[in-house]
Amino acid sequence: MIFGIRMKENVFDVLIYLFENYLEDESRIATDPDTVRDELLEAGFPAAEISKAFHWLESLSESRPIRLSTSFRVFCADEMARLDVECRGFLLFLEQCGILNPASRELVIDRAMALDEENITLDDLKWLILLVLFSQPDEETAYARMEHLMDHHLPTVWH
């Protein structure tokens, strides 16, 4: 298991736990939400964070695809406050190497902003990207490439 529970569990910790224990295991995807909620409570996650994570996942599944062929991205002040230079550079890197397209990049940014976190770390952003790519139809190749990048511990500087 890659995930380790932090001292202060947050929505992101719940999302990673769900991803590792339910989303990647197709046999467990259809598990009753109340059963999942009970398991999360037993694992020590706060009820409020569990509810926020479920809401975040519901919002992700309701996201409509954005139709963009090419774009130039300018980050607003709120986005720059949550996504530091390293995170923004990583998004650009993923777009340049074809893992993210403009539409998936926007969905990642939208979902990052929807988290109740002041700052998103690069490691958190990588997991968030996996969650977004996993949830989108026709993104299997991009998901596999992103998973491969995470498995091979990329350098932390993106120029």
Beta strands, then each sheet from edge to edge (+ up, - down):
end
